[in-house]
Amino acid sequence: MKTSDVVRFARRDWQLLSDLKADYWAAFKVEHGAAAAIRVSDELRRHAQQQHPGWPTEEDRRQDLEAHARVSAALQRVAASRRP
């Protein structure tokens, strides 16, 4: 691996890439519907399980649940702070 390739990768416009990804999926959902987006997500999950048959582990699930709980709590705090 060349150092210049790593530097070029690190210097990518990550915000632009994130915006393009968000635009793509928004257009995908409009054109194909939310159910199609869920099917794609499920295909990705199945692919990950083929590559790593033991995934997700109970620990992965626990960490995921904790992350969802933290996000939910943060969103509830934001919503509460915006109420009159």
GUSEFI-758219 format. One record per residue: x, y, z of N, C-alpha, C in turn. Coordinates in steps of 0.02 Angstrom, whole numbers, padded with zeros to 5 digits, always signed. Example, Ala and Ser with C-alpha at 12.3 -4.5 7.8 and 13.67 -1.06 7.14 Angstrom:
<pts>
+00660-00284+00390+00615-00225+00390+00660-00165+00390
+00642-00112+00354+00684-00053+00357+00645+00002+00394
</pts>
This chain:
<pts>
+00042-00059+00000+00000+00000+00000+00045+00062+00000
+00027+00108-00042+00067+00170-00047+00042+00221+00004
+00089+00256+00032+00073+00310+00080+00029+00362+00047
+00044+00379-00016+00004+00430-00051-00068+00408-00059
-00081+00343-00068-00149+00319-00073-00186+00326-00007
-00152+00312+00047-00182+00318+00114-00198+00392+00128
-00152+00436+00111-00162+00507+00122-00221+00532+00080
-00224+00511+00017-00279+00532-00027-00346+00507+00000
-00346+00445+00025-00407+00417+00054-00429+00458+00115
-00381+00473+00159-00396+00510+00220-00420+00581+00206
-00399+00609+00151-00416+00679+00134-00479+00685+00091
-00513+00629+00081-00576+00632+00043-00623+00681+00074
-00669+00705+00034-00722+00748+00060-00776+00704+00090
-00766+00685+00153-00811+00638+00186-00882+00666+00193
-00888+00731+00202-00955+00759+00208-00992+00753+00141
-00957+00766+00086-00988+00759+00020-01010+00687+00010
-00968+00639+00027-00986+00568+00019-01047+00551+00062
-01050+00577+00122-01107+00565+00166-01170+00595+00136
-01164+00656+00109-01222+00689+00078-01246+00651+00017
-01199+00627-00024-01218+00589-00083-01253+00524-00064
-01229+00492-00012-01260+00430+00011-01331+00443+00036
-01339+00496+00075-01406+00514+00100-01453+00530+00042
-01429+00567-00007-01470+00583-00066-01490+00521-00104
-01442+00474-00112-01456+00413-00148-01512+00374-00114
-01506+00364-00048-01556+00323-00014-01623+00359-00009
-01623+00424-00005-01687+00461-00005-01722+00450-00073
-01684+00457-00127-01713+00446-00194-01734+00374-00203
-01695+00327-00178-01711+00256-00183-01778+00242-00149
-01788+00270-00089-01850+00258-00053-01910+00289-00089
-01900+00348-00119-01954+00380-00156-01972+00337-00217
-01922+00313-00252-01934+00274-00313-01959+00203-00299
-01931+00171-00249-01946+00100-00237-01987+00086-00174
-01994+00136-00131-02031+00127-00069-01987+00104-00012
-02012+00116+00048-01974+00099+00108-01963+00024+00114
-02012-00016+00091-02005-00088+00095-01944-00113+00056
-01930-00082-00001-01871-00102-00040-01807-00086-00001
-01805-00030+00032-01746-00012+00072-01736-00062+00129
-01791-00084+00158-01787-00135+00212-01761-00201+00184
-01785-00219+00123-01760-00281+00092-01685-00277+00079
-01661-00220+00056-01589-00211+00044-01551-00219+00110
-01577-00188+00163-01545-00194+00228-01542-00267+00250
-01596-00304+00239-01597-00374+00258-01548-00415+00217
-01541-00399+00153-01491-00433+00111-01420-00421+00137
-01407-00359+00159-01341-00344+00188-01329-00383+00252
-01382-00389+00293-01377-00427+00355-01361-00500+00340
-01397-00528+00291-01385-00598+00273-01315-00608+00246
-01291-00561+00207-01223-00566+00180-01172-00565+00237
-01182-00521+00285-01137-00517+00343-01138-00583+00381
-01197-00614+00387-01201-00677+00423-01166-00734+00385
-01167-00730+00318-01131-00780+00279-01056-00774+00289
-01032-00712+00294-00961-00700+00304-00939-00716+00375
-00984-00704+00423-00969-00715+00494-01029-00751+00525
-01032-00817+00518-01090-00855+00540-01112-00844+00612
-01067-00828+00656-01086-00817+00726-01112-00747+00742
-01116-00705+00691-01137-00636+00700-01212-00630+00693
-01246-00591+00731-01219-00554+00788-01218-00598+00851
-01167-00587+00891-01163-00623+00954-01210-00591+01005
-01220-00625+01061-01261-00596+01114-01230-00530+01138
-01164-00527+01140-01130-00465+01160-01143-00410+01109
-01140-00426+01044-01156-00377+00991-01227-00350+01001
-01273-00395+01014-01343-00376+01023-01351-00331+01085
-01316-00349+01139-01320-00308+01200-01293-00238+01187
-01235-00234+01154-01206-00168+01138-01252-00128+01092
-01282-00162+01044-01328-00128+00998-01388-00100+01034
-01416-00140+01079-01473-00118+01118-01454-00058+01162
-01396-00060+01192-01373-00004+01233-01365+00059+01191
-01338+00051+01131-01329+00109+01086-01397+00139+01067
-01445+00095+01052-01512+00120+01035-01544+00156+01094
-01533+00129+01154-01561+00161+01214-01529+00230+01224
-01463+00236+01213-01430+00301+01221-01457+00351+01169
-01465+00329+01107-01490+00374+01054-01562+00395+01071
-01602+00347+01092-01671+00362+01110-01675+00414+01166
-01634+00403+01218-01633+00450+01274-01611+00519+01252
-01560+00522+01209-01536+00587+01184-01590+00622+01143
-01625+00585+01101-01679+00615+01061-01736+00639+01105
-01751+00602+01158-01803+00623+01204-01783+00687+01240
-01720+00693+01259-01696+00754+01292-01701+00814+01244
-01682+00804+01182-01687+00858+01132-01760+00878+01124
-01804+00830+01116-01875+00845+01107-01903+00883+01168
-01883+00860+01228-01907+00893+01288-01881+00965+01293
-01821+00977+01271-01792+01044+01275-01824+01092+01225
-01859+01065+01176-01891+01108+01124-01964+01120+01138
-01990+01088+01189-02061+01099+01207-02067+01166+01243
-02122+01200+01229-02132+01265+01264-02145+01257+01338
</pts>
